[in-house]
Amino acid sequence: MNEFILKLEDLFEMQSGSVLPSDLFRDYESWDSLALLSLMAMLEDEYGKTIPREVFEKLNTIEDLHNYIIS
């Protein structure tokens, strides 16, 4: 989880230690359509995972994303 969080902090241009597993990622100030595309690209490049839209819409927290990626 720590490595995943570090990648997200970099992606969302946030300070180290500012992303928590319980965070609602859509509430981040930097969340927009470009952040969504960047997140999807990172998940595919780094983890080889593509999240279908209907599944992604049900994911709310950083922990939800992480759990989906490692499943």
C-alpha positions in Angstrom: 0.0 0.0 0.0 2.8 2.4 0.8 4.3 2.2 -2.7 0.8 2.7 -4.2 0.3 5.8 -2.0 3.7 7.2 -3.0 2.8 6.8 -6.7 -0.6 8.6 -6.1 1.1 11.5 -4.3 3.3 11.9 -7.2 0.5 11.6 -9.7 -1.8 14.1 -7.8 1.2 16.4 -7.1 0.6 16.2 -3.3 3.0 16.4 -0.4 4.5 13.2 0.9 2.4 11.8 3.7 -0.7 13.6 2.6 -2.5 10.7 1.0 -4.3 8.3 3.3 -6.0 5.0 2.5 -9.3 6.4 3.7 -9.2 9.5 1.5 -11.9 10.0 -1.1 -9.7 10.5 -4.1 -12.5 12.4 -6.1 -12.4 15.1 -3.3 -8.7 16.0 -4.0 -8.3 19.5 -5.3 -6.3 18.2 -8.2 -9.0 15.7 -9.3 -10.3 16.4 -12.8 -10.6 14.6 -16.1 -6.8 14.8 -16.7 -6.1 13.3 -13.3 -8.5 10.5 -14.1 -6.7 9.7 -17.4 -3.3 9.9 -15.7 -4.5 7.5 -12.9 -5.8 5.0 -15.5 -2.6 5.2 -17.4 -0.5 4.7 -14.3 -2.6 1.7 -13.1 -2.2 0.1 -16.5 1.6 0.9 -16.8 2.6 0.1 -13.3 0.2 -2.7 -12.4 -1.1 -4.0 -15.7 -4.7 -3.4 -14.6 -7.5 -1.7 -16.4 -10.6 -0.8 -14.4 -13.9 -1.0 -16.2 -16.0 2.2 -15.9 -18.8 0.5 -14.1 -16.3 -0.9 -11.5 -14.4 2.4 -11.2 -17.6 4.3 -10.4 -18.1 2.1 -7.3 -14.5 2.8 -6.0 -14.4 5.7 -3.6 -11.3 5.6 -1.5 -7.6 5.1 -2.1 -8.0 1.8 -0.3 -10.8 0.7 -2.7 -8.4 1.4 -5.6 -5.6 -0.4 -4.0 -7.7 -3.4 -3.2 -9.0 -3.6 -6.7 -5.5 -3.4 -8.1 -4.1 -6.2 -5.9 -7.0 -8.5 -6.4 
